[in-house]
Amino acid sequence: MHIMEGFLPVAHAAGWTLASAPFLAWGLISLRRRLREQPEQRMLLGVAAAFAFILSALKLPSVTGSSSHPTGVGLGAVLFGPLAMVPVGFVILLFQALLLAHGGLTTLGANLFSLGIVGPFVAAGVFRALRGLGASLALGVFLAAALGDLATYLTTSVQLAWAFPDPVGGFAASFAKFAGIFALTQVPLAIVEGLLTVAIFNGLARFNGEELRRLKLLPGQEARA
Amino acid sequence: MKRTFWIFPVIFLCVALPLWLVPAPPEGEEAFSGADGKAESAITDIAPDYTPWFSPLLEPAGGEVESLLFALQAALGAGVIGYWLGVSVTREKQRRERQSASREGPGGDAD
């Protein structure tokens, strides 16, 4: 999902940066308030951030013959809500842009929008909707993480199709092309991300049940996904 | 945790199966190249005269250094998860020991 450095026209790069900035500021404020009010959540937040760090570094082969990486932001979005993951996504993308020449500073806004904003918001929304419909915790966590992952890659496809519409087919043809590269490759990886997220969530439910109950993710009595 | 055990073989299959299922790419092309790079060449297909207007400040000095940095990123994350797991297991063990000690009653020898 990394749009390479310099590969968005100036207007688009500036626009996505402006779009992402308020979310980043809002995310930082809410994160700081959360840690001040509930410092015992530090460990859980560390786990969520670390999970995103690992997953976004793993490039996995996919059935389309190309490789891509999961995002790992779904876990934190389910635990703390989507805003908490905006700063986490920002740190990951900045690390990769500065040291790895993966993504870039000019495309940081656009990449943050797909990985740090759309992904977590979709994940949190899917989780809340499924739990509201009475789905099990495991199914909710799985689909939240998997669909959040896919949403990130679809967003990247939209961003690129918008910036580079096909001369003949326009936005739609261009979107089909980029989605064919990103979203299709991502399907098996999204499933992997969903399964890994369920696995670590079960670990959290076992070891940090008290914290999860306080986050209203587990019912009052001992329960497991 | 018992119920999650089946997850890991499934993950392994998801990652390993493409290595068998996908036919070898034509001569000269890298197998399982990154989707980011493919998107980059799709951009040059759609807009041949687009020139990137900014280049990375720092490029990793070759593929080996790049994989070192990716491994470092994953290791940082894995370190934190490992710390959490260690703390959690110890905490649970201590809780269980405390419970069994209190069950033996104040008269019992807890040691």
Chai-1 contact restraints between the chains, C-beta under 6 A:
chainA,res_idxA,chainB,res_idxB,connection_type,confidence,min_distance_angstrom,max_distance_angstrom,comment,restraint_id
A,H2,B,D36,contact,1.0,0.0,6.0,A-B,restraint_1
A,M4,B,E40,contact,1.0,0.0,6.0,A-B,restraint_2
A,E5,B,F54,contact,1.0,0.0,6.0,A-B,restraint_3
A,E5,B,P56,contact,1.0,0.0,6.0,A-B,restraint_4
A,G6,B,P52,contact,1.0,0.0,6.0,A-B,restraint_5
A,G6,B,W53,contact,1.0,0.0,6.0,A-B,restraint_6
A,G6,B,F54,contact,1.0,0.0,6.0,A-B,restraint_7
A,G6,B,S55,contact,1.0,0.0,6.0,A-B,restraint_8
A,F7,B,P52,contact,1.0,0.0,6.0,A-B,restraint_9
A,G46,B,V80,contact,1.0,0.0,6.0,A-B,restraint_10
A,V47,B,W84,contact,1.0,0.0,6.0,A-B,restraint_11
A,A50,B,G77,contact,1.0,0.0,6.0,A-B,restraint_12
A,A50,B,V80,contact,1.0,0.0,6.0,A-B,restraint_13
A,A50,B,I81,contact,1.0,0.0,6.0,A-B,restraint_14
A,F53,B,Q73,contact,1.0,0.0,6.0,A-B,restraint_15
A,F53,B,L76,contact,1.0,0.0,6.0,A-B,restraint_16
A,F53,B,G77,contact,1.0,0.0,6.0,A-B,restraint_17
A,I54,B,A74,contact,1.0,0.0,6.0,A-B,restraint_18
A,I54,B,G77,contact,1.0,0.0,6.0,A-B,restraint_19
A,I54,B,A78,contact,1.0,0.0,6.0,A-B,restraint_20
A,A57,B,F70,contact,1.0,0.0,6.0,A-B,restraint_21
A,A57,B,Q73,contact,1.0,0.0,6.0,A-B,restraint_22
A,A57,B,A74,contact,1.0,0.0,6.0,A-B,restraint_23
A,L60,B,V15,contact,1.0,0.0,6.0,A-B,restraint_24
A,P61,B,P18,contact,1.0,0.0,6.0,A-B,restraint_25
A,P61,B,F32,contact,1.0,0.0,6.0,A-B,restraint_26
A,S62,B,P18,contact,1.0,0.0,6.0,A-B,restraint_27
A,V63,B,P18,contact,1.0,0.0,6.0,A-B,restraint_28
A,G65,B,V22,contact,1.0,0.0,6.0,A-B,restraint_29
A,S66,B,S33,contact,1.0,0.0,6.0,A-B,restraint_30
A,S66,B,A35,contact,1.0,0.0,6.0,A-B,restraint_31
A,S66,B,K38,contact,1.0,0.0,6.0,A-B,restraint_32
A,S67,B,F32,contact,1.0,0.0,6.0,A-B,restraint_33
A,S67,B,G34,contact,1.0,0.0,6.0,A-B,restraint_34
A,S68,B,A35,contact,1.0,0.0,6.0,A-B,restraint_35
A,L99,B,L69,contact,1.0,0.0,6.0,A-B,restraint_36
A,L100,B,P60,contact,1.0,0.0,6.0,A-B,restraint_37
A,L100,B,L69,contact,1.0,0.0,6.0,A-B,restraint_38
A,A101,B,P56,contact,1.0,0.0,6.0,A-B,restraint_39
A,A101,B,E59,contact,1.0,0.0,6.0,A-B,restraint_40
A,G104,B,P56,contact,1.0,0.0,6.0,A-B,restraint_41
A,T106,B,F54,contact,1.0,0.0,6.0,A-B,restraint_42
A,F164,B,I43,contact,1.0,0.0,6.0,A-B,restraint_43
A,F164,B,I46,contact,1.0,0.0,6.0,A-B,restraint_44
A,F164,B,A47,contact,1.0,0.0,6.0,A-B,restraint_45
A,D166,B,I46,contact,1.0,0.0,6.0,A-B,restraint_46
A,K177,B,A42,contact,1.0,0.0,6.0,A-B,restraint_47
A,I181,B,A35,contact,1.0,0.0,6.0,A-B,restraint_48
A,I181,B,K38,contact,1.0,0.0,6.0,A-B,restraint_49
A,I181,B,A39,contact,1.0,0.0,6.0,A-B,restraint_50
A,F182,B,A35,contact,1.0,0.0,6.0,A-B,restraint_51
A,T185,B,A35,contact,1.0,0.0,6.0,A-B,restraint_52
A,P188,B,C14,contact,1.0,0.0,6.0,A-B,restraint_53
A,I191,B,C14,contact,1.0,0.0,6.0,A-B,restraint_54
A,V192,B,I11,contact,1.0,0.0,6.0,A-B,restraint_55
A,V192,B,C14,contact,1.0,0.0,6.0,A-B,restraint_56
A,L195,B,I7,contact,1.0,0.0,6.0,A-B,restraint_57
A,L195,B,I11,contact,1.0,0.0,6.0,A-B,restraint_58
A,A199,B,T4,contact,1.0,0.0,6.0,A-B,restraint_59
A,A199,B,I7,contact,1.0,0.0,6.0,A-B,restraint_60
A,N202,B,T4,contact,1.0,0.0,6.0,A-B,restraint_61
A,F207,B,S88,contact,1.0,0.0,6.0,A-B,restraint_62
